[in-house]
Amino acid sequence: MDLYCTTPGCGEPWDSYEIQTCLADELGITSAAAVKLFRRKGCAAFPGSRCDVDADATPNLRSMATAELLDLMPDDVDGVAAMLDDFDAIGLL
Ligand SMILES: [Zn+2]
C-alpha cells in the first residue's frame, strides 16, 4: 500500500514498504527515521528524487491526508497506508 508525497501539490505515491525498508537501508537509518524523513521531505527523501510540482501548485488531498495521518499515527505506518487505501476505495481521495 502507498503513502503519498506530503509536499503540497505533489501527492506522488510511494510504496510504504519501499520507504520503511529500501529507503532506510539505502540511507542506513531505521525504518521509523525513514518514515519521519519522508513525512518531512516527501519525494526528496529518496536520493536523486524530487517533486515535480510548482511551488504554487494547489495542495491535493492525498498529500494532506498522508501528512495529517503520519502526524497522528507516526508509529503505525501500515495503519496509515491502510487508512489511505480505504479512503481511496470509498472515494474520499
Ligand atoms: Zn513529491
PDB file of the backbone (N, CA, C, O) and the ligand in Angstrom, with CONECT records:
HET     ZN  A 101       1
ATOM      1  N   MET A   1       0.836  -1.187   0.000  1.00  0.00           N
ATOM      2  CA  MET A   1       0.000   0.000   0.000  1.00  0.00           C
ATOM      3  C   MET A   1       0.874   1.241   0.000  1.00  0.00           C
ATOM      4  O   MET A   1       2.023   1.225   0.440  1.00  0.00           O
ATOM      5  N   ASP A   2       0.302   2.294  -0.498  1.00  0.00           N
ATOM      6  CA  ASP A   2       1.070   3.511  -0.709  1.00  0.00           C
ATOM      7  C   ASP A   2       0.853   4.568   0.360  1.00  0.00           C
ATOM      8  O   ASP A   2      -0.202   4.667   0.987  1.00  0.00           O
ATOM      9  N   LEU A   3       1.922   5.361   0.535  1.00  0.00           N
ATOM     10  CA  LEU A   3       1.828   6.659   1.180  1.00  0.00           C
ATOM     11  C   LEU A   3       2.015   7.654   0.047  1.00  0.00           C
ATOM     12  O   LEU A   3       2.609   7.327  -0.980  1.00  0.00           O
ATOM     13  N   TYR A   4       1.517   8.846   0.227  1.00  0.00           N
ATOM     14  CA  TYR A   4       1.634   9.857  -0.817  1.00  0.00           C
ATOM     15  C   TYR A   4       2.583  10.953  -0.370  1.00  0.00           C
ATOM     16  O   TYR A   4       2.620  11.326   0.802  1.00  0.00           O
ATOM     17  N   CYS A   5       3.343  11.457  -1.314  1.00  0.00           N
ATOM     18  CA  CYS A   5       4.286  12.526  -1.010  1.00  0.00           C
ATOM     19  C   CYS A   5       3.554  13.636  -0.270  1.00  0.00           C
ATOM     20  O   CYS A   5       2.474  14.061  -0.680  1.00  0.00           O
ATOM     21  N   THR A   6       4.144  14.096   0.812  1.00  0.00           N
ATOM     22  CA  THR A   6       3.494  15.080   1.678  1.00  0.00           C
ATOM     23  C   THR A   6       3.713  16.521   1.223  1.00  0.00           C
ATOM     24  O   THR A   6       3.208  17.456   1.844  1.00  0.00           O
ATOM     25  N   THR A   7       4.463  16.696   0.145  1.00  0.00           N
ATOM     26  CA  THR A   7       4.649  18.050  -0.369  1.00  0.00           C
ATOM     27  C   THR A   7       3.333  18.515  -0.984  1.00  0.00           C
ATOM     28  O   THR A   7       2.805  17.870  -1.891  1.00  0.00           O
ATOM     29  N   PRO A   8       2.800  19.639  -0.490  1.00  0.00           N
ATOM     30  CA  PRO A   8       1.518  20.111  -1.035  1.00  0.00           C
ATOM     31  C   PRO A   8       1.593  20.247  -2.554  1.00  0.00           C
ATOM     32  O   PRO A   8       2.525  20.844  -3.093  1.00  0.00           O
ATOM     33  N   GLY A   9       0.601  19.685  -3.230  1.00  0.00           N
ATOM     34  CA  GLY A   9       0.554  19.759  -4.673  1.00  0.00           C
ATOM     35  C   GLY A   9       1.195  18.578  -5.365  1.00  0.00           C
ATOM     36  O   GLY A   9       0.996  18.402  -6.567  1.00  0.00           O
ATOM     37  N   CYS A  10       1.956  17.763  -4.658  1.00  0.00           N
ATOM     38  CA  CYS A  10       2.611  16.617  -5.290  1.00  0.00           C
ATOM     39  C   CYS A  10       1.718  15.382  -5.162  1.00  0.00           C
ATOM     40  O   CYS A  10       0.988  15.048  -6.095  1.00  0.00           O
ATOM     41  N   GLY A  11       1.772  14.709  -4.019  1.00  0.00           N
ATOM     42  CA  GLY A  11       0.925  13.539  -3.839  1.00  0.00           C
ATOM     43  C   GLY A  11       1.379  12.317  -4.605  1.00  0.00           C
ATOM     44  O   GLY A  11       0.585  11.400  -4.815  1.00  0.00           O
ATOM     45  N   GLU A  12       2.638  12.273  -5.032  1.00  0.00           N
ATOM     46  CA  GLU A  12       3.173  11.107  -5.747  1.00  0.00           C
ATOM     47  C   GLU A  12       3.096   9.876  -4.840  1.00  0.00           C
ATOM     48  O   GLU A  12       3.501   9.953  -3.680  1.00  0.00           O
ATOM     49  N   PRO A  13       2.585   8.737  -5.340  1.00  0.00           N
ATOM     50  CA  PRO A  13       2.514   7.546  -4.499  1.00  0.00           C
ATOM     51  C   PRO A  13       3.881   6.873  -4.337  1.00  0.00           C
ATOM     52  O   PRO A  13       4.646   6.744  -5.293  1.00  0.00           O
ATOM     53  N   TRP A  14       4.165   6.453  -3.112  1.00  0.00           N
ATOM     54  CA  TRP A  14       5.378   5.687  -2.803  1.00  0.00           C
ATOM     55  C   TRP A  14       4.948   4.496  -1.964  1.00  0.00           C
ATOM     56  O   TRP A  14       4.172   4.643  -1.020  1.00  0.00           O
ATOM     57  N   ASP A  15       5.445   3.335  -2.301  1.00  0.00           N
ATOM     58  CA  ASP A  15       5.096   2.132  -1.560  1.00  0.00           C
ATOM     59  C   ASP A  15       5.628   2.232  -0.133  1.00  0.00           C
ATOM     60  O   ASP A  15       6.802   2.535   0.076  1.00  0.00           O
ATOM     61  N   SER A  16       4.769   1.981   0.839  1.00  0.00           N
ATOM     62  CA  SER A  16       5.191   2.138   2.240  1.00  0.00           C
ATOM     63  C   SER A  16       6.310   1.155   2.597  1.00  0.00           C
ATOM     64  O   SER A  16       7.178   1.477   3.409  1.00  0.00           O
ATOM     65  N   TYR A  17       6.295  -0.033   2.000  1.00  0.00           N
ATOM     66  CA  TYR A  17       7.373  -0.998   2.238  1.00  0.00           C
ATOM     67  C   TYR A  17       8.695  -0.438   1.725  1.00  0.00           C
ATOM     68  O   TYR A  17       9.732  -0.579   2.372  1.00  0.00           O
ATOM     69  N   GLU A  18       8.647   0.196   0.561  1.00  0.00           N
ATOM     70  CA  GLU A  18       9.859   0.774  -0.020  1.00  0.00           C
ATOM     71  C   GLU A  18      10.438   1.858   0.900  1.00  0.00           C
ATOM     72  O   GLU A  18      11.654   1.971   1.056  1.00  0.00           O
ATOM     73  N   ILE A  19       9.556   2.642   1.497  1.00  0.00           N
ATOM     74  CA  ILE A  19      10.012   3.699   2.420  1.00  0.00           C
ATOM     75  C   ILE A  19      10.635   3.068   3.661  1.00  0.00           C
ATOM     76  O   ILE A  19      11.717   3.466   4.094  1.00  0.00           O
ATOM     77  N   GLN A  20       9.944   2.082   4.228  1.00  0.00           N
ATOM     78  CA  GLN A  20      10.375   1.510   5.503  1.00  0.00           C
ATOM     79  C   GLN A  20      11.586   0.588   5.388  1.00  0.00           C
ATOM     80  O   GLN A  20      12.316   0.408   6.363  1.00  0.00           O
ATOM     81  N   THR A  21      11.807   0.010   4.226  1.00  0.00           N
ATOM     82  CA  THR A  21      12.935  -0.913   4.100  1.00  0.00           C
ATOM     83  C   THR A  21      14.008  -0.402   3.144  1.00  0.00           C
ATOM     84  O   THR A  21      15.154  -0.208   3.547  1.00  0.00           O
ATOM     85  N   CYS A  22      13.651  -0.187   1.897  1.00  0.00           N
ATOM     86  CA  CYS A  22      14.655   0.197   0.889  1.00  0.00           C
ATOM     87  C   CYS A  22      15.273   1.550   1.214  1.00  0.00           C
ATOM     88  O   CYS A  22      16.495   1.696   1.204  1.00  0.00           O
ATOM     89  N   LEU A  23      14.431   2.540   1.504  1.00  0.00           N
ATOM     90  CA  LEU A  23      14.963   3.871   1.820  1.00  0.00           C
ATOM     91  C   LEU A  23      15.790   3.821   3.103  1.00  0.00           C
ATOM     92  O   LEU A  23      16.871   4.406   3.177  1.00  0.00           O
ATOM     93  N   ALA A  24      15.275   3.120   4.107  1.00  0.00           N
ATOM     94  CA  ALA A  24      16.010   3.007   5.371  1.00  0.00           C
ATOM     95  C   ALA A  24      17.358   2.332   5.163  1.00  0.00           C
ATOM     96  O   ALA A  24      18.377   2.798   5.673  1.00  0.00           O
ATOM     97  N   ASP A  25      17.363   1.233   4.412  1.00  0.00           N
ATOM     98  CA  ASP A  25      18.624   0.524   4.148  1.00  0.00           C
ATOM     99  C   ASP A  25      19.593   1.383   3.347  1.00  0.00           C
ATOM    100  O   ASP A  25      20.787   1.425   3.642  1.00  0.00           O
ATOM    101  N   GLU A  26      19.071   2.070   2.330  1.00  0.00           N
ATOM    102  CA  GLU A  26      19.923   2.888   1.479  1.00  0.00           C
ATOM    103  C   GLU A  26      20.598   4.007   2.261  1.00  0.00           C
ATOM    104  O   GLU A  26      21.754   4.345   2.006  1.00  0.00           O
ATOM    105  N   LEU A  27      19.870   4.577   3.210  1.00  0.00           N
ATOM    106  CA  LEU A  27      20.419   5.693   3.995  1.00  0.00           C
ATOM    107  C   LEU A  27      21.071   5.235   5.296  1.00  0.00           C
ATOM    108  O   LEU A  27      21.708   6.028   5.988  1.00  0.00           O
ATOM    109  N   GLY A  28      20.911   3.948   5.628  1.00  0.00           N
ATOM    110  CA  GLY A  28      21.495   3.430   6.857  1.00  0.00           C
ATOM    111  C   GLY A  28      20.823   3.967   8.102  1.00  0.00           C
ATOM    112  O   GLY A  28      21.472   4.239   9.112  1.00  0.00           O
ATOM    113  N   ILE A  29      19.486   4.116   8.014  1.00  0.00           N
ATOM    114  CA  ILE A  29      18.717   4.638   9.153  1.00  0.00           C
ATOM    115  C   ILE A  29      17.608   3.645   9.486  1.00  0.00           C
ATOM    116  O   ILE A  29      17.356   2.709   8.727  1.00  0.00           O
ATOM    117  N   THR A  30      16.950   3.853  10.618  1.00  0.00           N
ATOM    118  CA  THR A  30      15.851   2.967  10.997  1.00  0.00           C
ATOM    119  C   THR A  30      14.636   3.236  10.118  1.00  0.00           C
ATOM    120  O   THR A  30      14.534   4.275   9.466  1.00  0.00           O
ATOM    121  N   SER A  31      13.729   2.282  10.119  1.00  0.00           N
ATOM    122  CA  SER A  31      12.513   2.481   9.324  1.00  0.00           C
ATOM    123  C   SER A  31      11.709   3.664   9.861  1.00  0.00           C
ATOM    124  O   SER A  31      11.106   4.408   9.087  1.00  0.00           O
ATOM    125  N   ALA A  32      11.699   3.839  11.178  1.00  0.00           N
ATOM    126  CA  ALA A  32      10.976   4.982  11.758  1.00  0.00           C
ATOM    127  C   ALA A  32      11.597   6.301  11.298  1.00  0.00           C
ATOM    128  O   ALA A  32      10.884   7.260  11.001  1.00  0.00           O
ATOM    129  N   ALA A  33      12.919   6.340  11.241  1.00  0.00           N
ATOM    130  CA  ALA A  33      13.588   7.559  10.781  1.00  0.00           C
ATOM    131  C   ALA A  33      13.321   7.804   9.293  1.00  0.00           C
ATOM    132  O   ALA A  33      13.203   8.951   8.861  1.00  0.00           O
ATOM    133  N   ALA A  34      13.226   6.726   8.516  1.00  0.00           N
ATOM    134  CA  ALA A  34      12.928   6.872   7.088  1.00  0.00           C
ATOM    135  C   ALA A  34      11.527   7.441   6.884  1.00  0.00           C
ATOM    136  O   ALA A  34      11.314   8.297   6.025  1.00  0.00           O
ATOM    137  N   VAL A  35      10.582   6.960   7.678  1.00  0.00           N
ATOM    138  CA  VAL A  35       9.215   7.479   7.573  1.00  0.00           C
ATOM    139  C   VAL A  35       9.183   8.949   7.998  1.00  0.00           C
ATOM    140  O   VAL A  35       8.513   9.765   7.364  1.00  0.00           O
ATOM    141  N   LYS A  36       9.894   9.281   9.052  1.00  0.00           N
ATOM    142  CA  LYS A  36       9.949  10.667   9.513  1.00  0.00           C
ATOM    143  C   LYS A  36      10.564  11.567   8.431  1.00  0.00           C
ATOM    144  O   LYS A  36      10.097  12.681   8.197  1.00  0.00           O
ATOM    145  N   LEU A  37      11.609  11.068   7.785  1.00  0.00           N
ATOM    146  CA  LEU A  37      12.245  11.823   6.701  1.00  0.00           C
ATOM    147  C   LEU A  37      11.274  12.007   5.537  1.00  0.00           C
ATOM    148  O   LEU A  37      11.187  13.091   4.960  1.00  0.00           O
ATOM    149  N   PHE A  38      10.540  10.936   5.192  1.00  0.00           N
ATOM    150  CA  PHE A  38       9.545  11.026   4.115  1.00  0.00           C
ATOM    151  C   PHE A  38       8.456  12.022   4.481  1.00  0.00           C
ATOM    152  O   PHE A  38       8.010  12.791   3.629  1.00  0.00           O
ATOM    153  N   ARG A  39       8.026  12.018   5.723  1.00  0.00           N
ATOM    154  CA  ARG A  39       6.996  12.975   6.170  1.00  0.00           C
ATOM    155  C   ARG A  39       7.486  14.406   5.965  1.00  0.00           C
ATOM    156  O   ARG A  39       6.717  15.280   5.562  1.00  0.00           O
ATOM    157  N   ARG A  40       8.764  14.640   6.243  1.00  0.00           N
ATOM    158  CA  ARG A  40       9.317  15.993   6.167  1.00  0.00           C
ATOM    159  C   ARG A  40       9.679  16.404   4.736  1.00  0.00           C
ATOM    160  O   ARG A  40       9.468  17.555   4.353  1.00  0.00           O
ATOM    161  N   LYS A  41      10.221  15.473   3.944  1.00  0.00           N
ATOM    162  CA  LYS A  41      10.741  15.854   2.632  1.00  0.00           C
ATOM    163  C   LYS A  41       9.956  15.304   1.447  1.00  0.00           C
ATOM    164  O   LYS A  41      10.166  15.758   0.322  1.00  0.00           O
ATOM    165  N   GLY A  42       9.068  14.350   1.658  1.00  0.00           N
ATOM    166  CA  GLY A  42       8.318  13.768   0.549  1.00  0.00           C
ATOM    167  C   GLY A  42       9.241  13.062  -0.428  1.00  0.00           C
ATOM    168  O   GLY A  42      10.139  12.329  -0.014  1.00  0.00           O
ATOM    169  N   CYS A  43       9.030  13.276  -1.718  1.00  0.00           N
ATOM    170  CA  CYS A  43       9.831  12.628  -2.762  1.00  0.00           C
ATOM    171  C   CYS A  43      11.326  12.858  -2.554  1.00  0.00           C
ATOM    172  O   CYS A  43      12.138  11.974  -2.827  1.00  0.00           O
ATOM    173  N   ALA A  44      11.680  14.027  -2.077  1.00  0.00           N
ATOM    174  CA  ALA A  44      13.090  14.382  -1.916  1.00  0.00           C
ATOM    175  C   ALA A  44      13.795  13.553  -0.843  1.00  0.00           C
ATOM    176  O   ALA A  44      15.015  13.637  -0.705  1.00  0.00           O
ATOM    177  N   ALA A  45      13.047  12.757  -0.084  1.00  0.00           N
ATOM    178  CA  ALA A  45      13.682  11.862   0.887  1.00  0.00           C
ATOM    179  C   ALA A  45      14.506  10.795   0.168  1.00  0.00           C
ATOM    180  O   ALA A  45      15.489  10.288   0.708  1.00  0.00           O
ATOM    181  N   PHE A  46      14.092  10.462  -1.056  1.00  0.00           N
ATOM    182  CA  PHE A  46      14.799   9.449  -1.841  1.00  0.00           C
ATOM    183  C   PHE A  46      15.950  10.109  -2.589  1.00  0.00           C
ATOM    184  O   PHE A  46      15.743  11.073  -3.326  1.00  0.00           O
ATOM    185  N   PRO A  47      17.163   9.592  -2.401  1.00  0.00           N
ATOM    186  CA  PRO A  47      18.312  10.189  -3.090  1.00  0.00           C
ATOM    187  C   PRO A  47      18.070  10.279  -4.602  1.00  0.00           C
ATOM    188  O   PRO A  47      17.703   9.292  -5.240  1.00  0.00           O
ATOM    189  N   GLY A  48      18.276  11.456  -5.156  1.00  0.00           N
ATOM    190  CA  GLY A  48      18.108  11.665  -6.582  1.00  0.00           C
ATOM    191  C   GLY A  48      16.695  11.983  -7.014  1.00  0.00           C
ATOM    192  O   GLY A  48      16.447  12.222  -8.196  1.00  0.00           O
ATOM    193  N   SER A  49      15.760  11.990  -6.069  1.00  0.00           N
ATOM    194  CA  SER A  49      14.362  12.276  -6.415  1.00  0.00           C
ATOM    195  C   SER A  49      13.963  13.649  -5.904  1.00  0.00           C
ATOM    196  O   SER A  49      14.528  14.171  -4.943  1.00  0.00           O
ATOM    197  N   ARG A  50      12.983  14.208  -6.568  1.00  0.00           N
ATOM    198  CA  ARG A  50      12.389  15.441  -6.082  1.00  0.00           C
ATOM    199  C   ARG A  50      10.980  15.558  -6.654  1.00  0.00           C
ATOM    200  O   ARG A  50      10.627  14.879  -7.619  1.00  0.00           O
ATOM    201  N   CYS A  51      10.196  16.415  -6.054  1.00  0.00           N
ATOM    202  CA  CYS A  51       8.816  16.587  -6.505  1.00  0.00           C
ATOM    203  C   CYS A  51       8.804  17.316  -7.843  1.00  0.00           C
ATOM    204  O   CYS A  51       9.607  18.213  -8.101  1.00  0.00           O
ATOM    205  N   ASP A  52       7.871  16.899  -8.672  1.00  0.00           N
ATOM    206  CA  ASP A  52       7.734  17.520  -9.979  1.00  0.00           C
ATOM    207  C   ASP A  52       6.506  18.436  -9.974  1.00  0.00           C
ATOM    208  O   ASP A  52       5.593  18.279 -10.783  1.00  0.00           O
ATOM    209  N   VAL A  53       6.507  19.395  -9.043  1.00  0.00           N
ATOM    210  CA  VAL A  53       5.385  20.341  -8.953  1.00  0.00           C
ATOM    211  C   VAL A  53       5.931  21.753  -8.792  1.00  0.00           C
ATOM    212  O   VAL A  53       7.057  21.958  -8.337  1.00  0.00           O
ATOM    213  N   ASP A  54       5.117  22.705  -9.172  1.00  0.00           N
ATOM    214  CA  ASP A  54       5.483  24.102  -8.969  1.00  0.00           C
ATOM    215  C   ASP A  54       5.291  24.456  -7.499  1.00  0.00           C
ATOM    216  O   ASP A  54       4.481  23.842  -6.804  1.00  0.00           O
ATOM    217  N   ALA A  55       6.032  25.435  -7.039  1.00  0.00           N
ATOM    218  CA  ALA A  55       5.942  25.848  -5.641  1.00  0.00           C
ATOM    219  C   ALA A  55       4.538  26.354  -5.295  1.00  0.00           C
ATOM    220  O   ALA A  55       4.106  26.257  -4.146  1.00  0.00           O
ATOM    221  N   ASP A  56       3.838  26.888  -6.279  1.00  0.00           N
ATOM    222  CA  ASP A  56       2.499  27.419  -6.013  1.00  0.00           C
ATOM    223  C   ASP A  56       1.381  26.473  -6.444  1.00  0.00           C
ATOM    224  O   ASP A  56       0.238  26.895  -6.618  1.00  0.00           O
ATOM    225  N   ALA A  57       1.712  25.196  -6.615  1.00  0.00           N
ATOM    226  CA  ALA A  57       0.700  24.210  -7.008  1.00  0.00           C
ATOM    227  C   ALA A  57      -0.358  24.080  -5.924  1.00  0.00           C
ATOM    228  O   ALA A  57      -0.070  24.224  -4.736  1.00  0.00           O
ATOM    229  N   THR A  58      -1.568  23.809  -6.342  1.00  0.00           N
ATOM    230  CA  THR A  58      -2.669  23.636  -5.404  1.00  0.00           C
ATOM    231  C   THR A  58      -2.450  22.374  -4.576  1.00  0.00           C
ATOM    232  O   THR A  58      -2.203  21.303  -5.132  1.00  0.00           O
ATOM    233  N   PRO A  59      -2.539  22.493  -3.241  1.00  0.00           N
ATOM    234  CA  PRO A  59      -2.374  21.295  -2.407  1.00  0.00           C
ATOM    235  C   PRO A  59      -3.416  20.241  -2.778  1.00  0.00           C
ATOM    236  O   PRO A  59      -4.566  20.574  -3.065  1.00  0.00           O
ATOM    237  N   ASN A  60      -3.017  18.992  -2.770  1.00  0.00           N
ATOM    238  CA  ASN A  60      -4.003  17.957  -3.056  1.00  0.00           C
ATOM    239  C   ASN A  60      -4.304  17.150  -1.797  1.00  0.00           C
ATOM    240  O   ASN A  60      -3.518  17.104  -0.851  1.00  0.00           O
ATOM    241  N   LEU A  61      -5.459  16.525  -1.827  1.00  0.00           N
ATOM    242  CA  LEU A  61      -5.965  15.819  -0.655  1.00  0.00           C
ATOM    243  C   LEU A  61      -5.081  14.645  -0.255  1.00  0.00           C
ATOM    244  O   LEU A  61      -4.942  14.359   0.934  1.00  0.00           O
ATOM    245  N   ARG A  62      -4.485  13.964  -1.224  1.00  0.00           N
ATOM    246  CA  ARG A  62      -3.643  12.803  -0.897  1.00  0.00           C
ATOM    247  C   ARG A  62      -2.426  13.227  -0.071  1.00  0.00           C
ATOM    248  O   ARG A  62      -2.096  12.582   0.924  1.00  0.00           O
ATOM    249  N   SER A  63      -1.768  14.297  -0.478  1.00  0.00           N
ATOM    250  CA  SER A  63      -0.588  14.743   0.269  1.00  0.00           C
ATOM    251  C   SER A  63      -0.984  15.241   1.656  1.00  0.00           C
ATOM    252  O   SER A  63      -0.296  14.963   2.638  1.00  0.00           O
ATOM    253  N   MET A  64      -2.086  15.972   1.733  1.00  0.00           N
ATOM    254  CA  MET A  64      -2.518  16.497   3.042  1.00  0.00           C
ATOM    255  C   MET A  64      -2.966  15.369   3.972  1.00  0.00           C
ATOM    256  O   MET A  64      -2.662  15.389   5.164  1.00  0.00           O
ATOM    257  N   ALA A  65      -3.689  14.386   3.427  1.00  0.00           N
ATOM    258  CA  ALA A  65      -4.156  13.265   4.252  1.00  0.00           C
ATOM    259  C   ALA A  65      -2.981  12.450   4.776  1.00  0.00           C
ATOM    260  O   ALA A  65      -2.967  12.054   5.941  1.00  0.00           O
ATOM    261  N   THR A  66      -1.999  12.198   3.923  1.00  0.00           N
ATOM    262  CA  THR A  66      -0.820  11.446   4.357  1.00  0.00           C
ATOM    263  C   THR A  66      -0.085  12.190   5.458  1.00  0.00           C
ATOM    264  O   THR A  66       0.297  11.589   6.462  1.00  0.00           O
ATOM    265  N   ALA A  67       0.118  13.488   5.283  1.00  0.00           N
ATOM    266  CA  ALA A  67       0.827  14.278   6.284  1.00  0.00           C
ATOM    267  C   ALA A  67       0.077  14.271   7.617  1.00  0.00           C
ATOM    268  O   ALA A  67       0.682  14.077   8.672  1.00  0.00           O
ATOM    269  N   GLU A  68      -1.217  14.477   7.570  1.00  0.00           N
ATOM    270  CA  GLU A  68      -2.009  14.513   8.808  1.00  0.00           C
ATOM    271  C   GLU A  68      -2.008  13.156   9.509  1.00  0.00           C
ATOM    272  O   GLU A  68      -1.838  13.082  10.726  1.00  0.00           O
ATOM    273  N   LEU A  69      -2.200  12.076   8.733  1.00  0.00           N
ATOM    274  CA  LEU A  69      -2.243  10.745   9.348  1.00  0.00           C
ATOM    275  C   LEU A  69      -0.881  10.352   9.918  1.00  0.00           C
ATOM    276  O   LEU A  69      -0.813   9.728  10.977  1.00  0.00           O
ATOM    277  N   LEU A  70       0.203  10.709   9.230  1.00  0.00           N
ATOM    278  CA  LEU A  70       1.532  10.394   9.776  1.00  0.00           C
ATOM    279  C   LEU A  70       1.806  11.196  11.043  1.00  0.00           C
ATOM    280  O   LEU A  70       2.506  10.721  11.937  1.00  0.00           O
ATOM    281  N   ASP A  71       1.261  12.403  11.126  1.00  0.00           N
ATOM    282  CA  ASP A  71       1.402  13.188  12.357  1.00  0.00           C
ATOM    283  C   ASP A  71       0.605  12.556  13.498  1.00  0.00           C
ATOM    284  O   ASP A  71       1.052  12.535  14.644  1.00  0.00           O
ATOM    285  N   LEU A  72      -0.574  12.045  13.171  1.00  0.00           N
ATOM    286  CA  LEU A  72      -1.443  11.457  14.192  1.00  0.00           C
ATOM    287  C   LEU A  72      -0.977  10.066  14.624  1.00  0.00           C
ATOM    288  O   LEU A  72      -1.103   9.704  15.794  1.00  0.00           O
ATOM    289  N   MET A  73      -0.440   9.285  13.680  1.00  0.00           N
ATOM    290  CA  MET A  73      -0.082   7.892  13.939  1.00  0.00           C
ATOM    291  C   MET A  73       1.337   7.605  13.457  1.00  0.00           C
ATOM    292  O   MET A  73       1.528   6.757  12.585  1.00  0.00           O
ATOM    293  N   PRO A  74       2.346   8.304  14.016  1.00  0.00           N
ATOM    294  CA  PRO A  74       3.707   8.140  13.489  1.00  0.00           C
ATOM    295  C   PRO A  74       4.286   6.741  13.679  1.00  0.00           C
ATOM    296  O   PRO A  74       5.218   6.362  12.969  1.00  0.00           O
ATOM    297  N   ASP A  75       3.756   5.975  14.614  1.00  0.00           N
ATOM    298  CA  ASP A  75       4.282   4.637  14.882  1.00  0.00           C
ATOM    299  C   ASP A  75       3.486   3.532  14.191  1.00  0.00           C
ATOM    300  O   ASP A  75       3.762   2.350  14.398  1.00  0.00           O
ATOM    301  N   ASP A  76       2.509   3.903  13.377  1.00  0.00           N
ATOM    302  CA  ASP A  76       1.680   2.905  12.706  1.00  0.00           C
ATOM    303  C   ASP A  76       1.576   3.225  11.209  1.00  0.00           C
ATOM    304  O   ASP A  76       0.507   3.568  10.704  1.00  0.00           O
ATOM    305  N   VAL A  77       2.695   3.105  10.526  1.00  0.00           N
ATOM    306  CA  VAL A  77       2.756   3.467   9.108  1.00  0.00           C
ATOM    307  C   VAL A  77       1.861   2.549   8.275  1.00  0.00           C
ATOM    308  O   VAL A  77       1.205   2.999   7.336  1.00  0.00           O
ATOM    309  N   ASP A  78       1.838   1.260   8.623  1.00  0.00           N
ATOM    310  CA  ASP A  78       0.976   0.345   7.886  1.00  0.00           C
ATOM    311  C   ASP A  78      -0.499   0.722   8.085  1.00  0.00           C
ATOM    312  O   ASP A  78      -1.307   0.604   7.163  1.00  0.00           O
ATOM    313  N   GLY A  79      -0.835   1.170   9.277  1.00  0.00           N
ATOM    314  CA  GLY A  79      -2.194   1.644   9.540  1.00  0.00           C
ATOM    315  C   GLY A  79      -2.520   2.880   8.722  1.00  0.00           C
ATOM    316  O   GLY A  79      -3.624   3.008   8.192  1.00  0.00           O
ATOM    317  N   VAL A  80      -1.566   3.786   8.619  1.00  0.00           N
ATOM    318  CA  VAL A  80      -1.760   4.984   7.795  1.00  0.00           C
ATOM    319  C   VAL A  80      -1.998   4.578   6.340  1.00  0.00           C
ATOM    320  O   VAL A  80      -2.924   5.073   5.696  1.00  0.00           O
ATOM    321  N   ALA A  81      -1.167   3.684   5.832  1.00  0.00           N
ATOM    322  CA  ALA A  81      -1.314   3.243   4.439  1.00  0.00           C
ATOM    323  C   ALA A  81      -2.660   2.548   4.227  1.00  0.00           C
ATOM    324  O   ALA A  81      -3.301   2.732   3.192  1.00  0.00           O
ATOM    325  N   ALA A  82      -3.082   1.754   5.205  1.00  0.00           N
ATOM    326  CA  ALA A  82      -4.375   1.068   5.086  1.00  0.00           C
ATOM    327  C   ALA A  82      -5.526   2.074   5.094  1.00  0.00           C
ATOM    328  O   ALA A  82      -6.481   1.939   4.329  1.00  0.00           O
ATOM    329  N   MET A  83      -5.430   3.086   5.965  1.00  0.00           N
ATOM    330  CA  MET A  83      -6.478   4.103   6.000  1.00  0.00           C
ATOM    331  C   MET A  83      -6.533   4.884   4.689  1.00  0.00           C
ATOM    332  O   MET A  83      -7.618   5.180   4.187  1.00  0.00           O
ATOM    333  N   LEU A  84      -5.374   5.216   4.137  1.00  0.00           N
ATOM    334  CA  LEU A  84      -5.349   5.924   2.854  1.00  0.00           C
ATOM    335  C   LEU A  84      -5.975   5.066   1.760  1.00  0.00           C
ATOM    336  O   LEU A  84      -6.704   5.571   0.906  1.00  0.00           O
ATOM    337  N   ASP A  85      -5.686   3.760   1.791  1.00  0.00           N
ATOM    338  CA  ASP A  85      -6.256   2.836   0.818  1.00  0.00           C
ATOM    339  C   ASP A  85      -7.788   2.780   0.969  1.00  0.00           C
ATOM    340  O   ASP A  85      -8.523   2.774  -0.018  1.00  0.00           O
ATOM    341  N   ASP A  86      -8.244   2.739   2.228  1.00  0.00           N
ATOM    342  CA  ASP A  86      -9.692   2.736   2.478  1.00  0.00           C
ATOM    343  C   ASP A  86     -10.333   4.039   2.013  1.00  0.00           C
ATOM    344  O   ASP A  86     -11.384   4.018   1.372  1.00  0.00           O
ATOM    345  N   PHE A  87      -9.714   5.162   2.328  1.00  0.00           N
ATOM    346  CA  PHE A  87     -10.245   6.469   1.906  1.00  0.00           C
ATOM    347  C   PHE A  87     -10.360   6.519   0.385  1.00  0.00           C
ATOM    348  O   PHE A  87     -11.344   7.014  -0.164  1.00  0.00           O
ATOM    349  N   ASP A  88      -9.327   5.994  -0.284  1.00  0.00           N
ATOM    350  CA  ASP A  88      -9.328   5.993  -1.743  1.00  0.00           C
ATOM    351  C   ASP A  88     -10.449   5.097  -2.281  1.00  0.00           C
ATOM    352  O   ASP A  88     -11.129   5.444  -3.247  1.00  0.00           O
ATOM    353  N   ALA A  89     -10.627   3.943  -1.639  1.00  0.00           N
ATOM    354  CA  ALA A  89     -11.624   2.978  -2.104  1.00  0.00           C
ATOM    355  C   ALA A  89     -13.043   3.518  -1.999  1.00  0.00           C
ATOM    356  O   ALA A  89     -13.902   3.167  -2.809  1.00  0.00           O
ATOM    357  N   ILE A  90     -13.296   4.370  -1.008  1.00  0.00           N
ATOM    358  CA  ILE A  90     -14.661   4.905  -0.867  1.00  0.00           C
ATOM    359  C   ILE A  90     -14.800   6.289  -1.487  1.00  0.00           C
ATOM    360  O   ILE A  90     -15.821   6.954  -1.316  1.00  0.00           O
ATOM    361  N   GLY A  91     -13.768   6.718  -2.206  1.00  0.00           N
ATOM    362  CA  GLY A  91     -13.873   7.951  -2.981  1.00  0.00           C
ATOM    363  C   GLY A  91     -13.572   9.230  -2.248  1.00  0.00           C
ATOM    364  O   GLY A  91     -13.907  10.313  -2.729  1.00  0.00           O
ATOM    365  N   LEU A  92     -12.942   9.130  -1.085  1.00  0.00           N
ATOM    366  CA  LEU A  92     -12.620  10.355  -0.342  1.00  0.00           C
ATOM    367  C   LEU A  92     -11.351  11.043  -0.848  1.00  0.00           C
ATOM    368  O   LEU A  92     -11.158  12.239  -0.631  1.00  0.00           O
ATOM    369  N   LEU A  93     -10.492  10.284  -1.522  1.00  0.00           N
ATOM    370  CA  LEU A  93      -9.249  10.892  -2.021  1.00  0.00           C
ATOM    371  C   LEU A  93      -9.303  11.032  -3.527  1.00  0.00           C
ATOM    372  O   LEU A  93      -8.353  11.523  -4.136  1.00  0.00           O
TER     373      LEU A  93
HETATM  374 ZN    ZN A 101       6.641  14.756  -4.147  1.00  0.00          ZN2+
END
